[in-house]
Amino acid sequence: MKKTTALIITIVCGAAMLLASAGAAAGHVPPLLAAGVMILAFPAGAMALFLWWCAGEGEGDIPFLGY
């Protein structure tokens, strides 16, 4: 995975969580739907952020995450 791809995934997940929480607070989105978006987007965004942090500037690579 390239560093820019991981950054794009992180930004998209963050925007989805922000829009879901704002929509639920404003009453435009049902709270269960907003919670579902948060549950799905947070782990993907956190992992993409970690991969962006660890990725090199060269060709695409996936760093060893360990167990």
ZIDA-V327401 format. One record per residue. N is the residue number from 0. PHI is phi in radians with two decimals (NA if undefined). NEAR is the number of other C-alpha atoms within 8 Angstrom. D_LAST is the distance of its C-alpha to the last C-alpha in whole Angstrom. Layout:
# ZIDA-V327401
n->N phi->PHI near->NEAR d_last->D_LAST
n->N phi->PHI near->NEAR d_last->D_LAST
This chain:
# ZIDA-V327401
n->0 phi->NA near->7 d_last->20
n->1 phi->-1.37 near->10 d_last->22
n->2 phi->-1.10 near->12 d_last->22
n->3 phi->-1.20 near->7 d_last->25
n->4 phi->-1.14 near->8 d_last->24
n->5 phi->-1.11 near->13 d_last->21
n->6 phi->-1.16 near->11 d_last->23
n->7 phi->-1.11 near->8 d_last->26
n->8 phi->-1.10 near->11 d_last->23
n->9 phi->-1.08 near->13 d_last->22
n->10 phi->-1.15 near->9 d_last->26
n->11 phi->-1.12 near->9 d_last->27
n->12 phi->-1.13 near->12 d_last->24
n->13 phi->-1.11 near->11 d_last->26
n->14 phi->-1.15 near->8 d_last->29
n->15 phi->-1.11 near->11 d_last->29
n->16 phi->-1.17 near->13 d_last->28
n->17 phi->-1.14 near->8 d_last->31
n->18 phi->-1.16 near->8 d_last->33
n->19 phi->-1.15 near->14 d_last->32
n->20 phi->-1.22 near->9 d_last->32
n->21 phi->-1.19 near->8 d_last->36
n->22 phi->-1.15 near->11 d_last->37
n->23 phi->-1.22 near->12 d_last->36
n->24 phi->-1.18 near->7 d_last->38
n->25 phi->-1.46 near->7 d_last->41
n->26 phi->1.55 near->7 d_last->41
n->27 phi->-1.52 near->7 d_last->41
n->28 phi->-2.12 near->10 d_last->37
n->29 phi->-1.07 near->8 d_last->37
n->30 phi->-1.03 near->7 d_last->34
n->31 phi->-1.18 near->6 d_last->32
n->32 phi->-1.16 near->9 d_last->32
n->33 phi->-1.10 near->14 d_last->31
n->34 phi->-1.14 near->9 d_last->28
n->35 phi->-1.10 near->8 d_last->27
n->36 phi->-1.10 near->11 d_last->27
n->37 phi->-1.10 near->11 d_last->25
n->38 phi->-1.12 near->8 d_last->23
n->39 phi->-1.44 near->8 d_last->22
n->40 phi->-1.43 near->12 d_last->22
n->41 phi->-1.12 near->11 d_last->20
n->42 phi->-1.10 near->8 d_last->17
n->43 phi->-1.13 near->11 d_last->18
n->44 phi->-1.18 near->14 d_last->19
n->45 phi->-1.16 near->9 d_last->17
n->46 phi->-1.18 near->8 d_last->14
n->47 phi->-1.14 near->12 d_last->17
n->48 phi->-1.11 near->11 d_last->18
n->49 phi->-1.12 near->8 d_last->15
n->50 phi->-1.15 near->12 d_last->15
n->51 phi->-1.12 near->12 d_last->19
n->52 phi->-1.11 near->6 d_last->18
n->53 phi->-1.60 near->7 d_last->16
n->54 phi->-1.25 near->12 d_last->18
n->55 phi->-1.47 near->8 d_last->21
n->56 phi->-1.45 near->5 d_last->25
n->57 phi->-1.33 near->4 d_last->25
n->58 phi->-1.20 near->6 d_last->24
n->59 phi->-1.08 near->9 d_last->22
n->60 phi->-2.63 near->8 d_last->18
n->61 phi->-2.12 near->7 d_last->15
n->62 phi->-1.21 near->7 d_last->13
n->63 phi->-1.23 near->4 d_last->9
n->64 phi->-1.58 near->4 d_last->7
n->65 phi->1.45 near->3 d_last->4
n->66 phi->-2.14 near->2 d_last->0
